[in-house]
Amino acid sequence: MLNLLLADEFVLSTKTRNFHWNVTGETFGQLHRLFNEQYDELNQIIDDVAERVRALGGTSAGSLGEYLKLTRLDETPAQPLAAAHMVESLLADHEAVIEQLREGVAVSLEQYHDAGTSNFLSGLLERHEKTAWMLRAHLSEGVR
């Protein structure tokens, strides 16, 4: 379960960095900074998830091939995209991760009786919910 999450976080971080590099338009400065902050946060999350896997005695996935096999998210190749499409795509991915985290909180408690992992996932859930809120706010401002 945690390695699936690790793969999702890695792909989401890569997509966010892609958009950071390639965003254009009137909101370039604002979104360039926002995407930078978000991929920095995601990189910390990636490290935290990998270390949680290790703390539980597992082996953390660590290659691009593994991440692409495990992820439940879709990549977005570098291509010209409208800023709004970038924000919508990231929002959809964060919402997908939020769903997975909600399930993971319950599974880790009910199936594995692992309150520590449940608490860990709850913390990640809050971080993704905050990011989703920020992305939604940009869409409501009419990002083009």
Secondary structure, DSSP 8 states (H G I E B T S, - for coil): -HHHHHHHHHHHHHHHHHHHHH--STTHHHHHHHHHHHHHHHHHHHHHHHHHHHHTT-----SHHHHHHH--S----S----HHHHHHHHHHHHHHHHHHHHHHHHHHHHTT--HHHHHHHHHHHHHHHHHHHHHHHHHHTT--
